[in-house]
Amino acid sequence: MFFGRQYSEEELRLIRCIEEVVAGSGGGSDDRCLRAAAEYLCRKRLGEAASLDKIAARHGVQLLCVYRWYSKLFQMGYRYPRDEFEHHLETVRKIYGEAVAEEVRRLYEFLKSKGAVQGLKPGGVVAALLYYAAKKHRFKYDVVKAAYEFDTYPETVEKNIVLFQWYIHGII
């Protein structure tokens, strides 16, 4: 990072994501093609409309070189969104904030460890977990709105809320 420059939260998340992908890829941290491919992947993860050719030009490398690295990263499991849950969690983060998103993640990890989310669609799970995060962070929760935001049915969300209460309150 350059000294004296203030980075926005969005820029810091992009930088962290790029560093994480580069470090986990096994390539050299000075490989400009790898860095360009990682930037493209991370910008897509953050919901930006990214252009692979423009990113390649900005890094001063050929598009084919960047595409090869992007293909390698995809084969290694680096994708956007990482999975459906992560995609929905980003939606929670954008609409409700970081604290609510972390509460949803914490609850999800707990329920996942108990086997409670196996076989359930991530959108319905996140919409239901948002109910518990809303109670904790004291904001108004609307089942229909949550179902709409996460592309599921209100009945599914209500069913999941009831199912999860047994796990969350320690009855199961």
Contacts in CASP RR format, 6 or more apart in sequence:
PFRMAT RR
TARGET T0000
AUTHOR 0000-0000-0000
METHOD contacts of the structure
MODEL  1
MFFGRQYSEEELRLIRCIEEVVAGSGGGSDDRCLRAAAEYLCRKRLGEAA
SLDKIAARHGVQLLCVYRWYSKLFQMGYRYPRDEFEHHLETVRKIYGEAV
AEEVRRLYEFLKSKGAVQGLKPGGVVAALLYYAAKKHRFKYDVVKAAYEF
DTYPETVEKNIVLFQWYIHGII
1 7 0 8 1.000
1 15 0 8 1.000
7 15 0 8 1.000
10 46 0 8 1.000
13 46 0 8 1.000
14 39 0 8 1.000
14 42 0 8 1.000
14 43 0 8 1.000
14 46 0 8 1.000
17 38 0 8 1.000
17 41 0 8 1.000
17 42 0 8 1.000
17 45 0 8 1.000
17 46 0 8 1.000
18 35 0 8 1.000
18 38 0 8 1.000
18 39 0 8 1.000
18 42 0 8 1.000
21 38 0 8 1.000
21 41 0 8 1.000
21 42 0 8 1.000
21 73 0 8 1.000
21 78 0 8 1.000
22 28 0 8 1.000
22 29 0 8 1.000
22 31 0 8 1.000
22 34 0 8 1.000
22 35 0 8 1.000
22 38 0 8 1.000
23 29 0 8 1.000
25 34 0 8 1.000
25 38 0 8 1.000
25 69 0 8 1.000
25 72 0 8 1.000
25 73 0 8 1.000
25 76 0 8 1.000
25 78 0 8 1.000
27 34 0 8 1.000
28 34 0 8 1.000
29 35 0 8 1.000
31 69 0 8 1.000
32 59 0 8 1.000
32 60 0 8 1.000
32 61 0 8 1.000
33 59 0 8 1.000
33 61 0 8 1.000
33 62 0 8 1.000
33 65 0 8 1.000
33 66 0 8 1.000
33 68 0 8 1.000
33 69 0 8 1.000
34 69 0 8 1.000
35 59 0 8 1.000
36 55 0 8 1.000
36 56 0 8 1.000
36 58 0 8 1.000
36 59 0 8 1.000
36 60 0 8 1.000
36 61 0 8 1.000
36 66 0 8 1.000
36 69 0 8 1.000
37 66 0 8 1.000
37 67 0 8 1.000
37 69 0 8 1.000
37 70 0 8 1.000
37 72 0 8 1.000
37 73 0 8 1.000
38 69 0 8 1.000
38 73 0 8 1.000
39 50 0 8 1.000
39 55 0 8 1.000
39 59 0 8 1.000
40 50 0 8 1.000
40 52 0 8 1.000
40 55 0 8 1.000
40 66 0 8 1.000
40 70 0 8 1.000
41 70 0 8 1.000
41 73 0 8 1.000
41 78 0 8 1.000
41 79 0 8 1.000
41 80 0 8 1.000
43 50 0 8 1.000
43 55 0 8 1.000
44 50 0 8 1.000
44 80 0 8 1.000
45 80 0 8 1.000
45 81 0 8 1.000
45 82 0 8 1.000
45 90 0 8 1.000
46 90 0 8 1.000
47 90 0 8 1.000
52 63 0 8 1.000
52 66 0 8 1.000
52 67 0 8 1.000
52 70 0 8 1.000
53 63 0 8 1.000
55 66 0 8 1.000
56 62 0 8 1.000
56 63 0 8 1.000
56 65 0 8 1.000
56 66 0 8 1.000
59 66 0 8 1.000
81 87 0 8 1.000
81 90 0 8 1.000
83 122 0 8 1.000
84 121 0 8 1.000
84 122 0 8 1.000
84 123 0 8 1.000
85 108 0 8 1.000
85 122 0 8 1.000
85 125 0 8 1.000
85 126 0 8 1.000
87 122 0 8 1.000
88 122 0 8 1.000
88 123 0 8 1.000
88 126 0 8 1.000
88 150 0 8 1.000
89 101 0 8 1.000
89 104 0 8 1.000
89 105 0 8 1.000
89 126 0 8 1.000
91 126 0 8 1.000
91 149 0 8 1.000
91 150 0 8 1.000
92 100 0 8 1.000
92 101 0 8 1.000
92 104 0 8 1.000
92 126 0 8 1.000
92 130 0 8 1.000
92 133 0 8 1.000
93 100 0 8 1.000
93 101 0 8 1.000
95 149 0 8 1.000
96 130 0 8 1.000
96 133 0 8 1.000
96 137 0 8 1.000
96 139 0 8 1.000
99 137 0 8 1.000
100 130 0 8 1.000
100 133 0 8 1.000
100 134 0 8 1.000
100 137 0 8 1.000
100 139 0 8 1.000
103 129 0 8 1.000
103 132 0 8 1.000
103 133 0 8 1.000
103 136 0 8 1.000
103 137 0 8 1.000
104 126 0 8 1.000
104 129 0 8 1.000
104 130 0 8 1.000
104 133 0 8 1.000
107 129 0 8 1.000
107 132 0 8 1.000
107 133 0 8 1.000
107 164 0 8 1.000
107 168 0 8 1.000
108 117 0 8 1.000
108 125 0 8 1.000
108 126 0 8 1.000
108 129 0 8 1.000
110 167 0 8 1.000
110 168 0 8 1.000
111 117 0 8 1.000
111 125 0 8 1.000
111 129 0 8 1.000
111 164 0 8 1.000
111 167 0 8 1.000
111 168 0 8 1.000
112 118 0 8 1.000
114 167 0 8 1.000
114 172 0 8 1.000
116 163 0 8 1.000
116 164 0 8 1.000
116 167 0 8 1.000
116 172 0 8 1.000
117 125 0 8 1.000
120 160 0 8 1.000
121 152 0 8 1.000
121 156 0 8 1.000
123 150 0 8 1.000
123 151 0 8 1.000
123 152 0 8 1.000
124 147 0 8 1.000
124 150 0 8 1.000
124 152 0 8 1.000
124 156 0 8 1.000
124 157 0 8 1.000
124 160 0 8 1.000
125 160 0 8 1.000
126 150 0 8 1.000
127 143 0 8 1.000
127 146 0 8 1.000
127 147 0 8 1.000
127 149 0 8 1.000
127 150 0 8 1.000
127 152 0 8 1.000
127 156 0 8 1.000
127 157 0 8 1.000
127 160 0 8 1.000
128 146 0 8 1.000
128 157 0 8 1.000
128 160 0 8 1.000
128 161 0 8 1.000
128 163 0 8 1.000
128 164 0 8 1.000
129 164 0 8 1.000
130 141 0 8 1.000
130 146 0 8 1.000
131 141 0 8 1.000
131 143 0 8 1.000
131 146 0 8 1.000
131 157 0 8 1.000
131 161 0 8 1.000
132 161 0 8 1.000
132 164 0 8 1.000
132 168 0 8 1.000
134 140 0 8 1.000
134 141 0 8 1.000
135 141 0 8 1.000
143 154 0 8 1.000
143 157 0 8 1.000
143 158 0 8 1.000
143 161 0 8 1.000
144 154 0 8 1.000
146 157 0 8 1.000
147 153 0 8 1.000
147 154 0 8 1.000
147 156 0 8 1.000
147 157 0 8 1.000
165 171 0 8 1.000
166 172 0 8 1.000
END
